[in-house]
Amino acid sequence: MQIKKLLVAALLAFATFTVNAQWFDFSNNNNRFDVGVQFGVAGIGCPFHDFGVGASFDAYGVYIDFLDAGPKYKYDNHVEGMSSGAAMVPDSNAWTLNVGYQIPVLPWLRIMPLIGFCRNTDGYTDFSTVNIEVNNSDNYSSATMYHDYIKQHGSGRFNFGGGLFVTPIRWLNIYGVYTTHSIYGGIGLNLSALYER
């Protein structure tokens, strides 16, 4: 009984909050520039899928994102000689690239249909190769070791789905995306709102 009362109160609060809001006001996309980072799984339904990271960009409601997972052993710290027989380790990679358009349902809520592409490869990470990537800044320098990833087979698939964006604060977006070959969530900054006066 308490849950029913709570649900009714939440629905009434939502109705009161949105009674003065303008629904589907596409002018909310004008001068909007968002950048975000995202985390999730790429390659669902493909021979390989794994947790990955990516980025997104939105301008005037047009949305583009990229999510990359793998190769899993590329940044492994192990080094093997060719004579050991363990130098070539089976590995895989998956990534998705999606494009969509954000539909502003309410000023704080947007939905988005999207289409894209998912690429899946398998091959080997060669532990006998060692590459060093150096990152220099004014006061700090770091190096990252990685191995060569050798692709053998690959396949691409059409990807489609949708996303839900919530703006709890004018300059902050929290979003989730579900497609046929990926599921991920992220957080973004509305750069145009940050620099408005």
N, C-alpha and C positions, 0 to 999 in steps of 0.2 A: 504494500500500500504506500509506503514511504517513497519507493522508487517511482510510482505513478505520479505522486504529487511533485516530486522533483522534476520529472520529465515535463509535466504540464507547466510548471514554473519556468523551466528553461525555454519552452516553446513560446510562452507569453513574453518573456524577456527578449527573445530573438525577434518576435513580431514587433514589439515596441521599438527595438533598436533599428529595425529596417523600414519602419513605416514611412519615414521621411527620406530614405535613401532612394536614389534613382537607379533602377535596375537596368542593366545592359547599356551603360553609358560609355560608348567607345572613345569618348574624348579623354577618358582616364589613361588611354595608351599614348596620348600625345606627349611629346618631349620626355618620354620615359626611357631611361637607360639603366639596365640592371646587369650586374655581373655576379656569378655565383660559383660555389664549389659544391660538388656532389659526391656521394659515396653509395655504392650498391653493387648489384650482381649483373654482369654482362654475359651474354651467351646462353641464356636460358633456352632450353629446347634444342641446343646445338651439341655437337660432340664434346665440347669443352665449355664450362662456365666457371667463373670465379669472381671473387670480390675485387672491385676496382674503384678507381677514383677518376674524377673528371671535372669539367668546367662548363659553364653555360653563359650565354650572352643574350640579352633581350633589348631590342630597340623598336620603339613605336608598336609594341605588341608582337613583333616577329621574333621568334625564339629559336635559338640554335644551341645544341649541346653535344658533348662528346664524353664518352665513358670508356675507359681502357682497363682491361684486366689481364695481367700476365705480360710476358712469360714469367712463370712462378720462380724459376731458378736463375734468372738473368743476373740478379744482384746478390746471389749467394756468395758467401766469403770463401767457400771451399775452392781449392785449386788441385787438379789431378793431372798427372803426367799421362801421356798417350799410352805408355806401356802398361798402365794399371787396368785398362779396359773399362774404367768407370768414367772416362772423360766425357763421353756423350750421354747425356741424361735426357730421356724423353720429356718434352715440355710442350706447352700450348699457349695460345693467346686468343683473346676475344675482345672486340671493341664495337661500340655502337655510335652512330652519328644520326641525330634526329633534328627535324625542323618542324615548327608548329606556329600557331597563332593563338595568343592569349585573348580569351573572351571575358571582359570584366562584368561578372554577374552583379557584384556590388563593389563599392570602392575598396573593400578589404578582402574580396574573394574573386579569384579568377579561375576559369577552367580552360583547358587547352587540348584540342585534338592535335596529334602529331604523326608524322610519317618519317621513316628513316631507313637505315641500312645497318645490318649486323654482319661483321666479318669474323670468321673463325679460322684459325690456322693451327696445325700441329707440326712438330719437328723435334729438334734437339737443341739443348743448351750445351755448348762446348766448354767444359770446365778447364780444358788445357789452354784456353785463351784468356788473357787478362788485359782489360782496357781500363784506363784511369781517366776519369772526368774530373777536372779541377774547376772549382768555383771560387773566384776571387772577389773580394769586396775591399773597401778601404782599410778596415782593421782586422779582417778575418779571412782566412783561406781554408777551404776544405776540399777533400778529394773523395770520390766515390769509385769503387771498383765494380766492374761488371764484365760479364762474359758474352760472347757472341751467341745469338739465337739464330739457328739455321732452319728456315721454313721448308717443309716438304710438301704439304698439302694444304689447300685452303678452300673455303666455300663462303659465299655471300648469301644473305637472305634479306628479303623485304621485312621491314619492321614497322609496326604501327601501334598506337595506343593513345593514352591520354595522361594529363597531369592536373593537379590541383594546387593552386597557389594561395596562400593566406598571408596577409600583410597586417601583423599585429601592431606594428609601429610604421609610420609613414615611410621610413627609409629601409625597412627590414622585410625580407620575404622568406617564408619557410615553404618548401614545396616537396611534393612527392610525385613520381612518375611511374606508371606501369605500362609496359609494352609487351608485345609477343615474345621478345627476346631479352628483356631487361626489366629490373625493378630497382629503383634508387630514390634517394631523397637528398635534399640539399638546403643550403642557406645562401641567400643572395642579398646584395646591397643595391638599393635604388640610388644610383649616383646623382641623378637629377634632383631627387628630394634632399640629398645631403647638402647640395650646393645652393638650394633655394633659400631666399631670405624671407 
